[in-house]
């Protein structure tokens, strides 16, 4: 099994995940929100990892992890030939958790005290 196939298997084993094409490549989504994309042909994957983890990976392992940037969106590109297959379960789970975690609700705006007396 290739690492891209392993990512597919790991992603599809998570609750509520569906596979959809994203510009001709397989992507994996939870409630419509993408968390992973694979390219078997290029031996690459793109995952939605936490910002802090991204920075650590970009700095410590630039041969395996690079930014994937689209405007203000910044994800993590993985070069699968430089990644141990044993790392993939944790990375895929983190990407899934980034989209599956409940969104923080904004606190309601406080009403200003009336100036009338």
N, C-alpha and C positions, 0 to 999 in steps of 0.2 A: 504494500500500500504506500502510495506517495504521501508526502506531507500535506499536499493540498487535499487529497482524499481523506486524510486523517482529520483535517480541519472540518471538512464537510460532515464527517461522521460525528465528531464532537459537537458541532453546532446543532445538528438535527436531533441529537439526543437531549437537548435542553428543552424545558417546557415552553410551549407556545411558539416555537420557531418554524418559520416557513422559508423555503428557498425560492428566490426570484432572480430573474436575469437583470443585471445592471449594466447597461451598455455592452451587452453580449457576454458578460462574465457572470458566474454564479455569485449571488450575494445571499446573506442570511439575515433575517429580520425577526424582530419581536414586536408585535402590535404595529407593524408597518415601519418601524424604525430599524434601519440597517446597523449592524454591529460588525459584520465581517464580509469580506469579498475575497475570492481566490482566483488566481490565474495559473492553471496547471501549465500552460504553454510557457509562461515566463518564470515559473517556480517562485511566485510571489503571492503574498496575501496582504490585505489591508485590514487592520483592526482598529476599533475605537477603544483605545486605552486611556487611562487617566492621564491628565496633563503632567503630573509629577512623575509617574512611571515612564512616560514618553521621554522626558528630559534625561532621566537616569539612563535609559536604554540608548538614546541618541549619543550621549557623551561617552558611555562605557563600551558600547559595541557598535560603532558606526558601520562595520562591515555587514552586520545583520539587520540593523534597524535604521531607517531614515524617515524624515517627515514626509507625509503625503498631504500636500496643501492645495486647497481649492478656495481661493479668496480668504475668508476669515476662518474656514474650517481646516482643522489640522488633525489628521489621524496618523497612524503608524504603519509604514510599509515594512514588511518583513521579507527578507531575502532568504527563502526557505533552505537553500543549500548551506547557509551559515547558521542554521538553528537546529538544535538537538530536538528530536521528536518528543522527548520527555518534557520539554518546556511547553508544548502546544496546549495540553489540557488547561493549564493555569491561565495562559494568555487568552484562549478562546472564552473561558469562563469570565475573566475580567471584562472583556469586550461586551459580552452578553449583559453582565451586571451593570455596565455603564448605561445601557438603554433600558434595562428592565427595572431598575430601581425607581421607586416612586419619586416623581418630581417634587421639588420643594415648592410649597405654596407661599405666595407673597402675603405678608401680613396686611390686613386691611388698613387703608389710610386712616389716620386719626383725624377726627373732625376738629376743626379749629374752634376755639371758644368764641362765642358770640360777643361782639363789642357792645351790643345793646344792653342797657340796664333798666 
